[in-house]
Amino acid sequence: MDTTKKGSLIVVGTGISVAGQMTIAAKSHIENADIVFMGIMNKIGEHVVTKLNPNSVSLDDLYEEGKSRALTYSEMTDRIVQSVVEGNKVCVAFYGHPGVFVTPSHEAVRRVRQMNLEAQMLPGVSAEDCLIADLGLDPSRYGCQSYEATQFLFRDYRIDPHMTQIIWQIGLAGEATLSVLDANHSQSGLAMLADILAEHYPTDHELIIYEAATLPLCEPKIEKVRLCELESAKPTLVSTLVVPSLGLPAYRQDRLAKLGLTEQQVIDYRNPTIN
């Protein structure tokens, strides 16, 4: 009979504002882990996790100025997986949602599962969840397209201006070395972003630069700018650009006809009269 202790991995999110946004399930897994690795980059968040489990270790020591983030993420993954291999019940707590803009979480889960060991990721409150609540944005109303800023610049995406655009990390737009840790490296990426958007929107179209609140007593940053002003904006590493819809496109009458519907019937269905 094999009595060797088998390690396991659970990856959780602490939410954007740690106090109040950590789920009950995440808290329970943190408390009951043999070791907790933290990728939170917030001392208050680290303090909350450490109070739940004193055997908590930050992964932030792997970051270095000028060092590729790709290498840092690989080293984080190695550290997490090695602890599982050693037979520990490992919990990794990441800021926000553990699967959103978090490379090591996905890679660690994949590698641990490849070894036929238990690995799971739990959902958490992400920056997008906060954005939807703070801006009163319903992604289902106009539809929504979402991109990372540098990918948006480098790849041939097809923008639908009838849909809401969410462009993440605009402070690093055009930064391809994965070694920059501030948002002041260049304005050229932001200028290019403005040029691309100007192909689809009028120059006076109102945009929103958004940052979620990270502390309970803080307010989110919501800055409204016109497209023609975007190039001179001063975003941070966590700034997100929201480009509101130009409005819904026209109905496809041929598709409605195939379903035996009229445009008015669809309008009445989507906008019922409340008596």
N, C-alpha and C positions, 0 to 999 in steps of 0.2 A: 504494500500500500504506500502510495506516494504521499508523504506528509509535508513535503516542501511547501512553504507558504507562497501562494501566488499573489503577485501584485495586481493592482487594478488602477484605473484612471477615471476620474470624474472631472470634467472641465465646467466651471460655472462662471457667471458674470456677476459683478457687484453693482451693476447699474451705473448711470452717469453721475447721479447724486447719491452717494453710497448710503447715507442715512435715509431709510424708507424705501429704497428701490431694490434692495437685495431680497430675493424671494425666500420664502420659508425653506424651500428645498435646498437652495444654495447654502443658506446658513447652516442647515443640518449637516450637509456633506463637509463643510469646512470644519465644523466642530468635531466630527467623527473621523477625520483623516489622520493617518500616521504622520503625514507631512503635507504642508500647504505651500505651494509656490505661488508667488504674487507677481503679476504683471499689471500693476495698477497705476504707477507713475503719479501717485498722489499720496502724500504722507498721512493725510486724514483717513483715506481709504485703507491704507496699510495698517493704521492703528486699529481700525474697526475689525479687520480680519485677524490681526494678532491677538486681540482681546478674546476672540472666539476660539482661537487655537494658537497657543504660544509657540508651537513648533512650526512657525511660518517663516519662509525665506523669500526675500525679494529677488527678482530676476534682473533688476535694474542695473546691477553691477556689470552686466554684459554689454551695456551700451558704452561706447567711447566716441569722443569727438573725431570725426573723419573716418570712422569705421563703417563699413557697409552694413546697413540694416539687415540685408540678406544673410550675412554671416552671423550677426547677432541672433536672428531668429532661428538659424540652424543650431547654434549653441544652446539656445533655450530649449529647443526640442530635444536635443541630446541629453540635457540635464534632467528633463522631465521623464523621458523614456528610461534612462538609466536607473532612476529611483524606482520605477515600476518593476524593472528587471530584478532589482534587489529584493523584491517581495513586499514593498510598501503599498499601503492603500493611499494613493496619491490624489490630492485635490489641487487643481490649479485655478486660481481666481484671477480673472482678467477684468479690466475696466470695461463698463458697458455691457454689450452682448459679447460672449466669448467667441462667437463665430463671425463677427463683423469687423473687418480690417484687422484680423488677428491670425497671421500665418502659422505661428507655432501650435495653436490649438488644434487646427485641422490636421496638421502633419503629425502631431503626437498621437492623436486618436487613431489616425490611419496606421501608424507604425505599431502601436500597441495591439490593435486588432489583427494585424498581420502575424503577430506572435501567438494568436489565439488566446489572448488575455482580454479581460473585460475593460471596455473603454466607452465612455458616454459623454455627450455634451448636453448641458441643460441650457434653455433659453434665458436671456436676461433683457433688461431694459436698455435699448440702444439709443444712440443719438437720433436716429430716425424716429423712434417712438416719441422722444421729447419734442422733436421738430413738428411732428404731426399735431401734438397737443398744444404747443406754444403758438403755432401759426394758424391753428384752426384749419389745417389742411386735411382734406379727405382724398386719399389717392384714387378712390373709385370714381370721383366726380368727373375728372377730365382724363384719367389715366396718368401714369407716371413713368418717367424714364430716369434712371439713376446711374451715375458714372463716378469713377475716381478721376480727378481733374487731369492728371498726366496721361492716363489712358485715353481720356476724351480728346486731348490734343493730338496724340500720336496715331490714333486709329481712325479709320473711315466710318464713323458712326453716322446713322441717318437720324437726324433730329426731326421729331414731329412737334412743331410749335403749338399744336392743339393740346398737347399733353404738358403737364408740369414737369420741368427738368430739375433734378437735384444733383448738384455737382459737388463732390466731397473733396476736402483738403485743397482748396483753391490757393492756399498760401504756399503750396509746393508745386503748383502747376508748372509743368515743363522740367521739373527736377528729376533726372534719370539716374543719378549716381547712387541713390539710396544711402548717402552719407551725410546729407544736410539735415540738421536738426533745428533750424530756425526758418522763419517765413520771409526773411529779408534778402535771400540770395539773389533775386532778380525779379524785375517787373516785366520781363519779356514774356514769360508764360501767361501772366494775367492779360497782357496786351493782346496776345494771340487768342486767348479765350474770348476776349471782347470782340475781336474781328470775326471769329467763327459765329458767335451769336448774332452779330450784326447782319449776317447773311439770311437770317430767319426772322428777326424781330426789328421793329422800329427803334431808332436810337433813343427815343424817350421812354421806352418800355421800362417799367419799374421792376427792379430786382430786389431780392432780400439777401443780405449777408447775415448768417445765423450762427450763433454759438449757444449750446445748451448750458444751463446753469449746473455747476458741479458741486455747489453747496446749498443746503436747504434754504438759507436766508438770502441767497443771491438770486438775481433775476437773469433770465436769458438775455443775450445780446442780440438785438434785432435792429439791423441798420438797413434802411431802404435807400437804394441808389438807382439812378437811371443808367441804362446800358452805356450811354456815352461817358459816364463817370467811373465805370468799373475799372478802367486801366489805372486810375490814380488811387484806388482803394488800398487800404492797409490791412489785409487779412492776417490772421494768426495761423498756427499749425492746425487748429481745430475748426477753422471757419468753413462753413458750407454755403454754397450759393444756390438759392432757389429762384428759378425762372418761371414765373406764373404763366399759365396757359393763355393763348390768344383767344380762347373760346372754343366751344365744341364744333367739330366739323359738321357738314350737312349730312343728313340721313342718306343712306344708300337705298333708293326707292326700289331697285331691282331685288334687293334682298328682302325688304319688307313685303314686296308682292309675292315672293316665293313662300313666305310664311302666312300669307293671307291677312297681313296687317296694314293699317294705314299709319301715316306719320302722326296723326292726331291721337290714335289709340295708344301709341307708344308714349307720347307726351303725357296723356292722361294717366297712364300707368305709373310713369316715373314721378309725376307730380300730383298725387291724389289730393282731392279736396277733403279737408278735415272739417267735419261738422261738429 
